[in-house]
Amino acid sequence: MKKEVFGVCKDGRTASLYTITGRTGMTAKVTDFGAAIVSLFVPDKNGVMTDVVLGYDTLAEYEANPPYIGAAIGRCGNRIAGGTFMLDGVLYKLDLNDGRNHLHGGYQGFDKRLWNAVQTSPDSLTLTLFSEDGDQGYPGNLVACVTYAVTDDNALAIRYRGMSDKKTIFNMTNHSYFNLAGQNSDSILDHELYINADRMATVDEYVSATGEMIDVTGTPFDFRKPKKIGADIGADNDQIRYVGGFDHHYDLKDNGAVAAMAYCAESGIGMAVTTDCDGVQFYSGNFLPDGLPIKGGRKVKKRMAFCLETQFAPDAVHWPQFKSPVIEAGECAESETRYTFTVGEPWEK
């Protein structure tokens, strides 16, 4: 593992950049600021190592990072409507940093923190963060850990752990934006996508969860057979209009199969997502800010990358029909997600 200085934070502390390389050559670059994945190199159909995630060149860009590119998200991924929730009769108030919603942990969520990084093996890195009681409005002193590991089968394994001294919410995820043609590609609309889900969660015009899960059959949201992301992204559908494309939570089938798969014919790179989480948020990059500088002098374009964020259902703390993200005092909450890369289509013919 290689460690180098990445920059000096606004508060004067030094952030580092870690390079993890697996036995097959797959390489991940991770910064301890925001526990963010900066680069992820995997082989394409010609054996060329290709960076398949968006990222920035400088620490200052990660300190701003309005689209959460590559970052660890917490304490709670996705949206909490109204920015409030009740636990044991106590009302907790959070930032409204997304219109009427609290999003991804607030203005100073885990993506805006300098984590403590420790090399745990030659091909893995563990980052730890202490989030004090009342941090961004959440109860409890919480210790959060994220471990990134590059495996021999060309997978990036991400393990999340959290423990608090009070009942609280813990729903971490990672916000990497993928383009399997490489970061130098401008669009993911020709990527094929499969999602192992019969149902998805609906939102209202404020992108707040309605508490309803609908059958995807006959809708633009049916990815149970691989299809191009762009095939139905402009469909005449309220759910599409509310978010400008896809930005929806899928309720994964509990059948032991992969959660999602994607494939880019141009590069020949496939990706399979496995997780022990109940759901995945598919986001087609509709709100990526045009012109935002990224690595290598590139500029962001709308829908140039997509996210597959494994997590609890959005606003689950308000909807008893959804699995709860609440953890008890002293409870160790854990989850793991793996992004495995292949050359060729990841699904069976």
LINKA-V869450 format. One record per run of one state. SS is the DSSP state (hx for helix, st for strand, lp for the rest). FROM is the first residue (numbers start at 1). LEN is the number of residues. If there is no record, write none. Layout:
ss | from | len
SS | FROM | LEN
SS | FROM | LEN
This chain:
ss | from | len
lp | 1 | 1
st | 2 | 7
lp | 9 | 5
st | 14 | 8
lp | 22 | 5
st | 27 | 5
lp | 32 | 1
st | 33 | 1
lp | 34 | 2
st | 36 | 8
lp | 44 | 5
st | 49 | 3
lp | 52 | 1
st | 53 | 1
lp | 54 | 5
hx | 59 | 6
lp | 65 | 7
st | 72 | 2
lp | 74 | 2
st | 76 | 1
lp | 77 | 2
st | 79 | 3
lp | 82 | 2
st | 84 | 4
lp | 88 | 2
st | 90 | 4
lp | 94 | 4
st | 98 | 1
lp | 99 | 2
st | 101 | 3
lp | 104 | 6
hx | 110 | 3
lp | 113 | 1
st | 114 | 1
lp | 115 | 1
st | 116 | 6
lp | 122 | 2
st | 124 | 8
lp | 132 | 3
hx | 135 | 3
lp | 138 | 4
st | 142 | 9
lp | 151 | 4
st | 155 | 10
lp | 165 | 3
st | 168 | 2
lp | 170 | 1
st | 171 | 1
lp | 172 | 1
st | 173 | 2
lp | 175 | 3
st | 178 | 1
lp | 179 | 13
st | 192 | 4
lp | 196 | 1
st | 197 | 7
lp | 204 | 5
st | 209 | 7
lp | 216 | 11
st | 227 | 2
lp | 229 | 9
hx | 238 | 6
lp | 244 | 3
st | 247 | 6
lp | 253 | 7
st | 260 | 5
lp | 265 | 4
st | 269 | 7
lp | 276 | 3
st | 279 | 5
lp | 284 | 9
st | 293 | 2
hx | 295 | 3
st | 298 | 2
lp | 300 | 6
st | 306 | 6
lp | 312 | 4
hx | 316 | 3
lp | 319 | 7
st | 326 | 2
lp | 328 | 5
st | 333 | 11
lp | 344 | 6
